[in-house]
């Protein structure tokens, strides 16, 4: 289900997402965005769709979640002429950090942010590739809020409607924008 009319090819963009059944474990249908990133046409379309959405909003910084959120977020920050902040997996940042642990649909993880990454009151756009259980994005929200950042919106390519992530993010009073919504269930996958 699209979140807006397919005027600019969002259906085609979504069709480029590769589905990998039972990875990284049994029962998971992994949605791989690397085919979008490998295509100059579709990578540009993805970034342009997001730029169009945010170009008239006051955003001070884009924060991207490790790792695919880095790719999308950095390209978006460049086009919006704002800074970029990485939110990384634990142990990858070289300076003083804040940490936040969270549950994944298939495990647990911790992400970190530099303590000087976001100024108090900064308007932040948080970016990742998809929203499943919402754990990663919610951990990012908590870190940014601890630093005094104001989350303008969370954005992703895909939201799984059969998982609670989108609802959990909205319950934390964070607006969520996704280009595409779909089921993440292996049972719903048809090759």
HELIX and SHEET records of a PDB file:
HELIX    1   1 UNK A   10  UNK A   15  1                                   6    
HELIX    2   2 UNK A   34  UNK A   38  1                                   5    
HELIX    3   3 UNK A   40  UNK A   54  1                                  15    
HELIX    4   4 UNK A   68  UNK A   80  1                                  13    
HELIX    5   5 UNK A  135  UNK A  146  1                                  12    
HELIX    6   6 UNK A  165  UNK A  171  1                                   7    
HELIX    7   7 UNK A  186  UNK A  188  5                                   3    
SHEET    1   A 2 UNK A  18  UNK A  21  0                                        
SHEET    2   A 2 UNK A  29  UNK A  32 -1                                        
SHEET    1   B 7 UNK A  97  UNK A 104  0                                        
SHEET    2   B 7 UNK A 107  UNK A 114 -1                                        
SHEET    3   B 7 UNK A  83  UNK A  89 -1                                        
SHEET    4   B 7 UNK A  61  UNK A  65  1                                        
SHEET    5   B 7 UNK A 123  UNK A 127  1                                        
SHEET    6   B 7 UNK A 150  UNK A 160  1                                        
SHEET    7   B 7 UNK A 130  UNK A 131  1                                        
SHEET    1   C 7 UNK A  97  UNK A 104  0                                        
SHEET    2   C 7 UNK A 107  UNK A 114 -1                                        
SHEET    3   C 7 UNK A  83  UNK A  89 -1                                        
SHEET    4   C 7 UNK A  61  UNK A  65  1                                        
SHEET    5   C 7 UNK A 123  UNK A 127  1                                        
SHEET    6   C 7 UNK A 150  UNK A 160  1                                        
SHEET    7   C 7 UNK A 176  UNK A 182  1                                        
END                                                                             
